[in-house]
């Protein structure tokens, strides 16, 4: 990573090099997983950081929800990993879209 330090950062961000669109057949709402009480403060801190950086957004009335898995890092902080299994199950296959719409 030292060799490519110009492309890595400890601060999450986004890219403008490409854009990806997901076409869903129906809204996907899966119940969130329970957060262990001892990790609640760390999860709240990570969510606040991601909100402040513009990585995620909060929409209280959304029809979409994918639960996240909490991974504890070696330094004790947490990484939040979305479980998109439910979303992927409702995602229209891009090849089907090409066939249907002649894209």
N, C-alpha and C positions, 0 to 999 in steps of 0.2 A: 504494500500500500504506500510505502514511502516513495517508491518510484513514480507513482501516479497521484501524488498528494494534491495536485491541482484539480482533480476531479472528485476527490473524496472530502467529506466534511463530517464533523460530529453533530452538525445541525441539520435535521431533515429539511428537505426542500422539494421542489418540483422541477420538471423540465419543460421546455417549450420545443424540444426537438421532434416530438411526435404527439399525436392525439389519438385516443382510442375511444370508441363509442360502443356501449353495450346495449343491445336491443332485447328487452325482456317480454315474455309472453304475458306475465301477470306481475303485480307487485309482490315483493318477497319480504315477509316479516317473520323472523325467527326470534324467539324469546332470548334475551341476553343470558349468558351463563352467570351463576352466582360468583361474586367476588369475595374471596376469603377476607375476613375482617382485618387480619394483620396486613393486608395489601391495599386496603381501601384508600389510605392517604397517598400512597405512591401512585396508584392508578389515577386518582383525582389530579395529582400533580402532573402526570404525563398527559392526561386529557387536556388540562388547562394549557400546557405548553404547546400541544398540537393545535389547539384552537387559536392561541395567540400567534402562532407562526402561519396560520391560514392553511394548514395541511388538512384539517377536518373542519366540518361545520356542524352546528347543532340545529336540528329541525325537530321541535317537539311533536309536531303533528304529521310526521312522515309515515307513509305506507311501507317504507323500507327499513329493515333492520337486519344486520348480520352480526351474530355474536362474536366477541373477540376472546382469544386465549391469552392469558397473562404468562409471560415468560420472565423469570427473574434472571437478570444478568449477573455475571461474576462480581461486579462492583456493588450489587444490592439494588440497583435501580431496576425498573421493569420495562419490558418491550411489549407492546400490544399488537397482536397478530390477528387480523380478521379471519374468520372461518367463512369462506365464501361458497361452501358446498351447496347450500340452499339457493344462492344466487346463480351459481353455475348450472343448476338443474333447471332453472327457468329461463336461461339465456338461449335465444334463438341461434341456432347454428348459422354461422356466416355463410356457409355454402348454400344453405336453404334460402337465405335472403338473396343471394346472387341469382339463384334459379327463379325465385318468385318475382323479384323486381327487375331482373335483367341488369343488375348493377355490374 
